[in-house]
Amino acid sequence: MKSVFLSFALLLFVSGCTKSYTPADHLSEKEQYDLQWKIIRYIGRAPEGLTFDERFYKAYDSHYEEQMGLHRLDAYFEQDGYRYFLISRRAPSIYDKRVATGGRLKLDAEGKVAEYEEVFRTWKMPEQDLAKKGVLLFDKMVRGESLDQYLTKNSWPEEYIEFPDDVNYFDKASRRWLQRQ
């Protein structure tokens, strides 16, 4: 699985991209784990019936430890004080598919999440498709380029980004996906 992403990262490098997005090139295994632990309560599935704030209670640590095992840090890069990430997880489907979330965060002086934003969430797709499309979207996000052409309304029938769309958007203040009224 990781070899698919490493192969695509190498392809990007050979084709002119000079940035490495391979997490191991930037972070030790412990640092990768620590990064995922800081954001798993945003990105992972919460236990049934919890409010958004309750997902941060220490009593649910074991649930989020399980969630950590279901998620994988596929790409990472630091720039201008931001830590950019692409995290995927296996998606429920008849066929083996994954879904990825690309975002960025800033940490405060104590190492706590000061800013958090999920920039995009992909459609469910086979691993090899996600490897190509996820890193493409990640690279554009890191470079500050528009992702508009990859929104479903602009890319259909090719699927890249499921959210945001005309209904769902990520609210940075509350750190969650909301629906437009």
PENOR-V630812 format. One record per helix or strand of 2 or more residues. SS is the DSSP state (@ for helix, = for strand). FROM is the first residue (numbers start at 1). TO is the last residue. If there is no record, write none. Layout:
ss;from;to
SS;FROM;TO
SS;FROM;TO
//
This chain:
ss;from;to
@;2;14
@;23;25
@;29;43
@;53;56
@;58;70
=;71;79
=;82;91
=;97;107
=;113;122
@;127;142
@;148;150
@;152;155
=;161;163
=;168;171
=;176;179
//
